[in-house]
Amino acid sequence: MIIKGITVRIPPLLLGVTVLFAIVCAMSFAESKEWIYVWMGVPLCIILIGFPLLLMYSNEKQVLKNKDAVRAAAHRVKAHQVTSSMRGVPVIFEGEVVKISGLQMNKPTYIIKDGSGQVAVRRFALPERLFGVGAHVEVLGTVYGKLGNERSVFINALTITPTAAAPAAAKAAPVYATVGEGDVVAQAEQVMKNLSAVLEANGLTFTDAIKTTCFLADMGDFAAFNEVYGKYFTGKPARSCVAVKTLPKNVLCEVEVIAEMK
């Protein structure tokens, strides 16, 4: 239904309840000829449909008024970046719809995933354009949830817009340089830059690391190496550090990382 240029959708459950109530009133009037069923039934049917429509119209009107300002202030994020610490922050998030619930009511919930994880997205009313599981969408909204309770976090959406799916082969390979020049500090810095490129290409950061294994050609270099290591792995993941006889291409250090995609 379009009201003053604004599309408003009636939830199927609400429509069904209203139609059922109207049928009951009509049957009661036909059997008893009591006009009370008409006098009460018609206004109640109008209220059952009209009040929710008025609320949805008011909500969509506010969306149209505010969405440009929210988009201008919004940050583009990946799923794993949407945490309780971002509560109140406007965001833009793109991904694939994997689950939909609440379409029969007035507050649908969508589970949307990208390469780094998935996020719950809620909306006050059904979106202007309907879509199903598998659709690729862009969400503009604000992060909500209880601080410190990551399970409660969701995006309260202003708009959920179907978009073209990202090409499967569009993901670029990380760019990194060969380690092997300079002292252990210079080589450790290059190792970290290479790791950063690999992590970023998969929607991750150093804080997502849960285990590292460090290899040194000379354990005497540990202090200098550790100073560089500590600047990047601030989350202090579990670590093993061993000295080996020789590393490939005679480099002085090497780091292996296991990271968790949230």
N, C-alpha and C positions, 0 to 999 in steps of 0.2 A: 504494500500500500504506500502511495506517495502523498505526503501532506506538505503543502507549500514547498514543493521541490525536494523534500527530504524523504528518503526511503525508510519505511518502518515495517518490520516483519512481525506478524502475529505468531507467537509460539503455538505449535500444533496442539499441545495439551490444553492450553487456555481456550483455543477455538473449539476443541472437542467438548470441554466442560460446558461452555456457553451453549453450544448446539444441543447437548443433552438436556440442559436445564430448560431450554426453550421448548423442546419436545415434550418434556414432562408437564410443563405449564399448559401447553396446547391440548394435550390429552386430558388433563384434569378439567380444563374449561369445557372441552367437548362432552365430557361425561356428566359434569355437574351443572353446566351453564352458569357458573358463578363467575361474575366479572372480576372478582378479586384476583383471580389467577392472571388476568390480563393486566390489570392495574399495577400489580406487583411484579409480574414476570417481565414485562417490557422494560421498565426502568432498571431492574436488576441485570438484565442482559446487556443493556447499554453500559451500565457501570462495570460489569465484568470485562467487557471489551474496551470501553472508552478510557477507563482510568489507567490500565497498563499502557495503552497506546499513547496517552498523554505523557506518561513518564518516559517512554522510549523516545518520543518526539523531542522532549526537552533535553534528553541525554544526547541525542544525535545532533541537535542544534548546537549544544556546547562543544561537541567534538569538532564540528565544522569551524567554530569560532576559534578554538584553541590549537588545532593540530599543526598549523604552520609555525606557531611560536614554539611548541614542544619539539617539533622536528629540528628547528634551528638550534635548540639547546641540547639535543639528544646525542649520545655517544653510540657508535656502532660497536656491538659486543658479540662475543662468542658465548655459547651456552655455559662453558665452565667459568666464565667471568661474572655471571649473574649470581651474586651471593647476597647474604643479609647485610653486608657492609655497604652495599649499593642502594639500600632502601631510600626511596624518594628520588632517585636519579632517573631522568628520562633516557630511554635507550631505543635503539633500532636493532632489531634482531631478525635474521633470515634463517630459514630452515625448512625441513620437510615435516608435514603433519603425520604423526604416527598413531594418534588416538584422539577421538572426539567424544565428549560426553555432555549431557545437559542440553542438547539441541531441542528437546521437547519442552524445556522450560525457558526462562528468560535470561539465564546466565550460563552460557556455554563455556566449557573448559577444553582447551586444546593442549595436547602434549606435542611439542615441536622439537625436532632434533637437528643438530648440525654435526660437523665432524668431530667436535670436542665434547659432546654430551647432549642432554635434553633439558627443556625448560617447560614448566606449566604456564599457560597463558590463559587468562580469564577476561571476559568482557561482560559489561552490564546487559547488553542486548545482542541479538543475532546480528552478524556483520551484514553490510549492504550486499556483498556478493558472497553466495554460499559456495563451499568447496568441500571436498571429501578427503579421506585418508590418502596420503601419497602426494597431495598438492604441495607445491613449493610456495611459501608465503613470506611476506615482509610484515613484521609486527612493529608498530610504533606505540610506545606506552611507558609506564613508570614501574620501577621495581618496588614490590611490597613484600612484607614478611617480618617475622619477629627476629630481632637482632640476636645473632648467635644460633638461631634455629634454621639451618639450611633447608630442612624438609618443608618449612612453611613458605619458602620463597617462591614468588610467582611474578609474572609481568601483568599488570593491569592495563589492558590494551585500549588505546583510543581507536586505532584502526588495525585491521588484519586484511592485507591485500594480497591476492594471488599474484605471483610473479612467474616469469619463465625460470625453469630449473637450470641450475648451473651446469655447464657441460661436464661430463664425467672426467674428461681428460684435461680439464682446464688447470688443474693443480700443478704449479711449477715446482721443479726440483730445487732444493735449497742450494744456494751458491756459497761455496766455502773455498778457502785457500789451503794449500799444502803446508803442513807443519814441518819444520826442519831447519829454519834459519834462526840465528841468534842464540842467546843463552836460555836457560830454563824458564826465566821470567817471560821473555819474548815468545817462546814456544807455548807456554801455558796460556798466555793471552790469546794466541791464535787458536788453540784448542777450544777455549771458551767461546770465541766468536763462531767457530764452526758448529759447536754444540747449540748455540743460540739460534743459528740459522735452521738447523734440523728441527729443534723444538718448535720454533715459530711456524715452520711449514706445516706442522701438525696441530696448530692451535694451542700450543703449550708454552710454558715458561720454565725457568729454573726452579721456581717454587713448586712445580708439579713433580719434581724428581723425588723418588722414594728410596733409591739405592744407587750408589756410584762405586765404581772400581777404578782406582788410580794406579797406573804403572809408571815407575821411574827407572831410568837407566842407572841412576846413582842415588841411593837413599840420602846421601849428603846434601842433595838438592831439595830435600823435603821442606825445610823452613821457607825457602824462597817460593817454591811451588805452592805451598799451603796458603801463603799470603794472597796470591792471585786467586786460588780456588775459593777462599773465604769471601771475596768480593762478589762472587756470582752465586754460589750456593748458600744464600743467607738463611734458607729454611733448614739447614743442617740435616740433610737426609742421611740414612745409614751409609757408612763408607768403609771400604777396604782399600788399603794402600800397600802395594808390594814392590820390591825392587826386582828387576829382571836383568838377565845377562845382556840381552840386546833387544831393541824394539825395531820394527820395520823402518827401513830407510834411515836407520841410526838416529832416530829422533830421541829427545831426552825425556819426553813424557807423553802419556796417552791416558784418556779418561773414557770410561764406558758408563752410560747412564741408563737407568730404568725409570721411566716416568709413568704416572697414572693419569689416564683420561677420565675426568670426572663427569 
